[in-house]
């Protein structure tokens, strides 16, 4: 294998994260914990009525069976052992992984606690000094570069990619302010009325490289990172993470310091609701088609619009409808039709 960072023929390191694990882990884990190997995550396809699940080998069996609505298959168990989302096994050598680790460790020891372990109530931005700004810039540029090398749907221009490759390879922090970038931190707190004894609330956040350019966007749990390939700086609301009145202030182009936008816990929840609401509309539309098919197969007739609306109304009241597996949805549809029309 030719390593994508150093360009030399090397033995690849397997299952290496291209989105830094300690940043994204709590959003993926079943209980919001920081433990390795307990991740479970789902992807939403607007053309499907259910979500696709992936899980890691240490997830608890009862939780997994509840999510799937069945026991996991041998094929799924093997995939959990061998493949972890946001990782690759054929891209980087051990020596270059060590470079990544040094960049990540510096961010972990000097920067992240300014956000996760700090009372940010009433604060709408944090201004980092020059040294901290350089650490933050290199760390998040590493996320963009590795993702562009490892995710086929997420691409940077060849010029920018090569620039970032050299900066990362040499751990060179000079002139990173010439690359326009914004970082938003989502304050993630437990609600006063949350009865869960653990930290499941941390699983509300998302992990997603977002298709598109200028800005190119990655959602990394409680960080939203946006990269601009040129200085046009077009406005992109992105569900409300950006505001037209001040988004330019947070692009940090040619600034020694770096301003990180802070979104309060309440506003974080409002924005997540918008994103989930849009996804729910896609899923419910697909589930309506499934209801029509199952009803037609059983009664050899098309359901009325009122009957379709009744099924969708019932589905929309289910708290975890966004996480229904195919088995759970089919079970719901069968039971609903039998109880309602038999």
C-alpha positions as CSV (number, residue, x, y, z in Angstrom):
1,X,0.0,0.0,0.0
2,X,1.1,3.6,-0.7
3,X,0.3,5.7,2.3
4,X,-1.9,8.7,1.4
5,X,0.1,11.1,3.7
6,X,3.7,10.3,3.1
7,X,3.3,8.7,-0.3
8,X,5.6,5.8,0.5
9,X,4.9,2.1,0.1
10,X,4.1,0.9,3.7
11,X,2.1,-1.7,5.5
12,X,-1.2,-0.1,6.4
13,X,-2.6,0.3,9.9
14,X,-6.0,-1.3,10.2
15,X,-9.2,0.4,11.6
16,X,-7.8,3.8,12.0
17,X,-10.2,6.7,12.5
18,X,-10.4,9.5,9.9
19,X,-12.7,11.5,12.2
20,X,-10.9,11.7,15.6
21,X,-12.4,9.1,17.9
22,X,-12.3,11.0,21.2
23,X,-14.4,13.8,19.7
24,X,-17.1,11.7,18.1
25,X,-17.3,8.7,20.5
26,X,-19.9,10.0,23.0
27,X,-22.4,10.7,20.2
28,X,-22.0,7.1,18.8
29,X,-22.0,5.1,22.0
30,X,-25.3,3.6,23.1
31,X,-25.1,5.3,26.5
32,X,-23.1,8.4,25.7
33,X,-20.0,6.9,27.4
34,X,-16.4,7.4,26.4
35,X,-15.7,3.7,26.3
36,X,-14.3,2.2,23.1
37,X,-16.2,-0.4,21.1
38,X,-19.7,0.4,22.3
39,X,-20.8,2.4,19.4
40,X,-24.1,2.0,17.6
41,X,-25.2,4.3,14.8
42,X,-27.7,4.5,12.0
43,X,-27.8,6.2,8.6
44,X,-30.9,7.8,7.0
45,X,-31.5,7.1,3.4
46,X,-34.3,9.4,2.0
47,X,-35.3,6.6,-0.3
48,X,-36.0,4.1,2.5
49,X,-38.6,3.7,5.2
50,X,-36.2,2.6,7.8
51,X,-32.6,3.3,8.9
52,X,-29.5,1.2,8.4
53,X,-27.7,0.1,11.6
54,X,-24.1,-0.5,12.4
55,X,-22.8,-1.4,15.7
56,X,-19.5,-2.2,17.4
57,X,-18.6,-5.5,19.1
58,X,-18.9,-4.3,22.7
59,X,-22.5,-3.0,22.5
60,X,-24.8,-4.7,25.1
61,X,-26.9,-7.6,23.6
62,X,-30.2,-6.4,25.2
63,X,-29.8,-2.9,23.8
64,X,-28.8,-4.2,20.4
65,X,-31.8,-6.6,20.2
66,X,-34.1,-3.7,21.2
67,X,-32.7,-1.5,18.4
68,X,-32.9,-4.2,15.8
69,X,-36.1,-5.9,16.9
70,X,-34.3,-9.2,16.5
71,X,-31.0,-11.0,17.2
72,X,-28.0,-9.8,15.2
73,X,-26.8,-12.1,12.4
74,X,-23.4,-13.7,12.2
75,X,-22.6,-11.5,9.2
76,X,-23.5,-8.4,11.2
77,X,-21.4,-9.6,14.2
78,X,-18.4,-10.2,11.9
79,X,-18.8,-6.7,10.4
80,X,-18.9,-5.2,13.9
81,X,-15.5,-6.9,14.6
82,X,-13.8,-5.9,11.3
83,X,-15.4,-2.6,10.3
84,X,-16.1,0.5,12.2
85,X,-17.7,3.6,10.6
86,X,-15.4,6.6,10.1
87,X,-12.4,4.3,10.0
88,X,-10.2,2.8,7.2
89,X,-7.7,0.0,7.0
90,X,-6.0,0.7,3.7
91,X,-4.9,4.4,3.7
92,X,-2.2,5.3,6.3
93,X,1.0,3.8,7.7
94,X,1.9,3.5,11.3
95,X,4.4,6.3,11.1
96,X,1.9,8.7,9.7
97,X,-0.7,7.6,12.2
98,X,1.8,8.7,14.9
99,X,1.8,12.1,13.2
100,X,-2.0,12.3,13.5
101,X,-1.8,11.2,17.1
102,X,0.5,14.0,18.0
103,X,-1.8,16.6,16.4
104,X,-4.8,15.0,18.2
105,X,-3.1,14.8,21.5
106,X,-2.2,18.5,21.5
107,X,-5.8,19.4,20.8
108,X,-6.9,17.0,23.6
109,X,-4.5,18.4,26.2
110,X,-4.8,22.1,25.4
111,X,-8.0,22.9,23.6
112,X,-11.0,20.7,24.0
113,X,-11.4,21.3,27.8
114,X,-12.0,25.0,27.0
115,X,-15.3,23.9,25.6
116,X,-16.4,20.6,27.1
117,X,-15.3,21.2,30.6
118,X,-16.2,24.9,30.8
119,X,-19.4,26.6,32.0
120,X,-20.4,28.4,28.8
121,X,-23.8,29.6,29.9
122,X,-24.4,33.1,28.5
123,X,-21.3,32.9,26.3
124,X,-21.8,33.2,22.5
125,X,-18.1,33.0,21.4
126,X,-14.6,32.1,22.6
127,X,-11.6,33.8,21.2
128,X,-8.4,31.7,21.2
129,X,-5.0,33.2,21.3
130,X,-2.5,32.7,18.4
131,X,-0.9,29.5,19.8
132,X,-4.2,27.9,20.6
133,X,-5.6,29.0,17.3
134,X,-2.8,27.2,15.4
135,X,-3.5,24.0,17.4
136,X,-7.2,24.2,16.7
137,X,-6.7,25.0,13.0
138,X,-4.3,22.1,12.3
139,X,-6.5,19.6,14.2
140,X,-9.7,20.5,12.3
141,X,-7.9,20.7,9.0
142,X,-6.7,17.2,9.7
143,X,-10.4,16.1,9.9
144,X,-11.2,17.7,6.5
145,X,-8.1,16.2,4.8
146,X,-8.5,12.7,6.1
147,X,-12.2,12.6,5.4
148,X,-11.6,13.8,1.8
149,X,-9.1,11.0,1.4
150,X,-11.3,8.3,2.9
151,X,-14.9,9.2,2.0
152,X,-15.8,9.0,-1.7
153,X,-18.7,11.5,-1.3
154,X,-16.6,14.2,0.4
155,X,-13.9,15.9,-1.7
156,X,-11.6,18.9,-1.5
157,X,-9.9,20.5,-4.5
158,X,-6.5,18.9,-5.5
159,X,-4.7,22.1,-4.7
160,X,-6.2,22.4,-1.2
161,X,-5.8,18.7,-0.5
162,X,-2.1,18.8,-1.4
163,X,-1.5,21.9,0.7
164,X,-3.1,20.3,3.7
165,X,-1.2,17.0,3.2
166,X,2.1,18.9,3.4
167,X,1.0,20.9,6.4
168,X,-0.1,17.8,8.3
169,X,3.0,15.7,7.3
170,X,5.3,18.4,8.6
171,X,2.9,19.4,11.5
172,X,3.4,22.9,10.1
173,X,1.1,25.5,11.7
174,X,2.4,28.6,9.9
175,X,0.0,30.5,7.6
176,X,-2.9,28.3,8.4
177,X,-4.9,31.5,8.8
178,X,-4.8,31.7,5.0
179,X,-7.3,28.8,5.0
180,X,-10.8,30.2,5.8
181,X,-12.6,28.0,8.4
182,X,-15.2,28.3,11.0
183,X,-15.8,26.2,14.1
184,X,-19.1,26.1,16.1
185,X,-19.4,24.4,19.4
186,X,-22.7,23.0,20.5
187,X,-23.2,23.2,24.2
188,X,-24.5,19.8,25.2
189,X,-26.0,19.6,28.7
190,X,-28.4,17.3,30.5
191,X,-31.9,18.6,31.0
192,X,-33.1,19.1,34.5
193,X,-36.1,16.8,33.8
194,X,-33.9,14.0,32.3
195,X,-34.5,10.9,34.4
196,X,-31.8,8.8,32.7
197,X,-29.1,8.2,35.3
198,X,-26.3,8.2,32.7
199,X,-25.2,10.4,29.9
200,X,-27.5,9.2,27.1
201,X,-28.3,12.8,26.3
202,X,-24.9,13.0,24.6
203,X,-26.1,10.7,21.9
204,X,-28.5,13.4,20.6
205,X,-25.7,14.9,18.5
206,X,-24.8,13.7,15.0
207,X,-21.7,12.6,13.1
208,X,-21.8,13.4,9.4
209,X,-19.6,14.6,6.6
210,X,-22.0,16.8,4.5
211,X,-21.9,16.7,0.7
212,X,-21.3,20.1,-0.8
213,X,-18.6,22.8,-1.3
214,X,-17.7,26.3,-0.1
215,X,-18.4,25.7,2.7
216,X,-17.5,22.1,3.0
217,X,-19.0,20.9,6.3
218,X,-18.5,18.1,8.8
219,X,-20.7,17.6,11.9
220,X,-18.5,16.1,14.6
221,X,-20.7,15.5,17.6
222,X,-20.6,18.9,19.5
223,X,-18.4,20.6,16.9
224,X,-19.6,21.9,13.5
225,X,-16.6,22.6,11.2
226,X,-16.8,24.5,7.9
227,X,-14.1,25.0,5.4
228,X,-14.1,27.6,2.6
229,X,-12.1,26.9,-0.6
230,X,-12.1,30.5,-1.7
231,X,-12.8,34.0,-0.3
232,X,-16.3,34.4,-1.8
233,X,-17.7,33.3,1.6
234,X,-21.3,32.7,0.4
235,X,-23.9,32.5,3.2
236,X,-25.2,29.0,4.1
237,X,-27.6,28.9,7.0
238,X,-27.2,25.2,7.5
239,X,-30.4,24.8,9.5
240,X,-29.5,27.8,11.6
241,X,-26.0,27.0,12.7
242,X,-24.9,30.1,10.8
243,X,-26.5,33.5,11.0
244,X,-26.3,36.0,8.1
245,X,-25.7,38.9,10.5
246,X,-22.4,37.6,11.8
247,X,-21.2,34.4,10.0
248,X,-18.3,36.4,8.4
249,X,-16.9,37.1,11.9
250,X,-16.4,33.4,12.5
251,X,-14.7,32.5,9.2
252,X,-11.3,33.5,10.8
253,X,-9.6,34.4,7.5
254,X,-6.2,36.0,7.9
255,X,-6.6,36.3,11.7
256,X,-3.9,35.4,14.3
257,X,-6.7,34.6,16.8
258,X,-9.6,32.3,16.2
259,X,-13.2,32.9,17.2
260,X,-15.3,29.9,17.9
261,X,-19.1,30.4,17.9
262,X,-21.0,28.9,20.9
263,X,-24.5,27.7,20.4
264,X,-26.5,27.3,23.7
265,X,-27.9,23.9,24.7
266,X,-31.5,25.2,24.1
267,X,-30.6,26.4,20.6
268,X,-28.7,23.2,19.9
269,X,-31.9,21.3,20.6
270,X,-34.0,23.6,18.4
271,X,-31.6,23.1,15.4
272,X,-31.5,19.3,15.9
273,X,-35.3,19.3,15.9
274,X,-35.2,21.0,12.5
275,X,-32.8,18.5,11.1
276,X,-34.8,15.5,12.6
277,X,-38.1,17.0,11.4
278,X,-36.9,17.1,7.8
279,X,-35.6,13.5,8.1
280,X,-38.8,12.3,9.7
281,X,-40.8,13.8,6.8
282,X,-38.8,11.7,4.3
283,X,-39.1,8.5,6.4
284,X,-42.9,8.9,7.0
285,X,-43.5,9.4,3.3
286,X,-41.7,6.1,2.6
287,X,-43.5,4.4,5.5
288,X,-46.8,5.5,4.0
289,X,-45.9,3.6,0.8
290,X,-45.1,0.5,2.9
291,X,-48.5,0.8,4.6
292,X,-50.2,1.0,1.2
293,X,-48.4,-2.1,0.0
294,X,-49.2,-4.1,3.1
295,X,-52.8,-3.0,3.2
296,X,-53.2,-3.8,-0.5
297,X,-51.6,-7.2,-0.2
298,X,-53.9,-8.1,2.7
299,X,-57.2,-6.7,1.4
300,X,-56.7,-6.7,-2.3
301,X,-57.8,-3.0,-2.4
302,X,-56.2,0.4,-2.0
303,X,-56.5,2.1,1.4
304,X,-58.3,5.5,1.5
305,X,-56.4,8.7,2.1
306,X,-58.0,8.8,5.6
307,X,-56.6,5.3,6.4
308,X,-53.1,6.3,5.2
309,X,-53.2,9.5,7.3
310,X,-54.3,7.4,10.3
311,X,-51.3,5.1,10.0
312,X,-48.9,8.0,9.6
313,X,-50.5,9.9,12.5
314,X,-49.9,6.8,14.7
315,X,-46.3,6.4,13.5
316,X,-45.5,10.1,14.2
317,X,-46.4,9.6,17.8
318,X,-43.7,7.0,18.3
319,X,-40.7,8.5,20.1
320,X,-38.0,6.4,18.4
321,X,-39.5,6.3,14.9
322,X,-36.3,7.7,13.5
323,X,-34.5,4.6,14.7
324,X,-36.9,1.9,13.4
325,X,-35.2,-1.1,11.8
326,X,-36.9,-3.0,9.0
327,X,-38.0,-5.7,11.4
328,X,-39.5,-3.3,13.9
329,X,-41.4,-1.4,11.2
330,X,-42.8,-4.5,9.6
331,X,-43.9,-5.7,13.0
332,X,-45.6,-2.4,13.7
333,X,-47.4,-2.4,10.3
334,X,-48.7,-6.0,10.7
335,X,-50.0,-5.3,14.3
336,X,-51.5,-1.9,13.3
337,X,-53.4,-3.3,10.3
338,X,-54.6,-6.4,12.3
339,X,-55.8,-4.3,15.3
340,X,-57.4,-1.5,13.2
341,X,-59.0,-3.3,10.3
342,X,-59.6,-7.0,11.4
